[in-house]
Amino acid sequence: MSETARTVLVTGASRGIGAATAVRLRRDGWTVATAERSTGVDLREPLAAAAAVDALDRIDALVCNAGTIVRKSLFDTTFDD
């Protein structure tokens, strides 16, 4: 690793795969920032996503793990869902 710590933004890190990923990256020496609804960052809102990125001095990697379940057919799903 270089002298400057690498920074990663992990979305959906409140539990499951996202949480495990954040733990592993920290163990491997990364500076880990997280963005998830449990901490008040709702990535469905474009301004919230932009604020999560703007809060960091740098991002060397991004783990896009945030997700949601919509119980509709793909053809019945809208952007608002």
C-alpha positions in Angstrom: 0.0 0.0 0.0 1.2 3.5 -0.7 1.9 6.1 2.0 -1.6 7.5 1.6 -4.4 5.3 2.8 -6.8 4.2 0.2 -10.4 5.3 0.7 -13.4 3.3 -0.3 -17.1 4.2 -0.2 -19.3 1.1 0.6 -23.0 1.5 0.0 -25.5 -0.8 1.8 -23.0 -1.5 4.6 -25.4 -1.7 7.5 -25.7 -5.5 7.3 -25.0 -8.6 5.2 -22.5 -8.5 2.4 -22.0 -4.8 2.6 -21.1 -4.9 6.3 -18.8 -7.9 5.8 -17.1 -6.0 2.9 -16.6 -2.9 5.0 -15.0 -5.0 7.8 -12.7 -6.8 5.4 -11.6 -3.6 3.7 -10.8 -2.0 7.1 -8.8 -5.1 8.1 -6.9 -4.7 4.9 -5.9 -1.2 5.7 -8.5 0.8 3.7 -10.2 3.9 5.1 -13.8 3.0 4.8 -16.8 5.4 4.5 -20.3 3.9 4.4 -23.6 5.2 3.1 -26.8 3.4 4.1 -30.3 4.3 5.2 -29.6 3.2 8.8 -27.2 6.2 9.1 -29.6 8.6 7.4 -28.2 8.3 3.8 -31.0 7.3 1.5 -29.3 6.7 -1.9 -32.6 6.8 -3.7 -32.3 10.5 -3.3 -29.8 12.0 -5.8 -28.8 14.8 -3.4 -28.1 12.3 -0.6 -25.8 10.3 -2.9 -24.0 13.4 -4.0 -23.5 14.5 -0.4 -22.1 11.1 0.6 -19.5 11.5 -2.2 -18.8 15.2 -1.5 -18.1 14.5 2.2 -15.0 12.6 1.2 -11.6 14.1 0.3 -11.0 11.3 -2.1 -12.5 8.0 -3.3 -10.1 5.3 -4.6 -12.8 2.6 -4.9 -16.6 2.3 -4.7 -18.5 -0.8 -3.6 -22.1 -0.4 -4.9 -23.9 -2.8 -2.6 -27.1 -0.9 -1.8 -30.3 -2.5 -2.9 -33.9 -2.8 -2.3 -36.6 -5.3 -3.0 -39.6 -4.4 -5.2 -42.2 -7.0 -5.3 -43.5 -6.3 -8.8 -42.9 -7.6 -12.2 -40.0 -5.9 -13.9 -42.4 -4.5 -16.5 -44.7 -3.0 -13.8 -41.8 -1.4 -11.9 -41.4 2.4 -12.2 -38.5 4.6 -11.3 -40.4 5.8 -8.2 -40.6 2.2 -6.9 
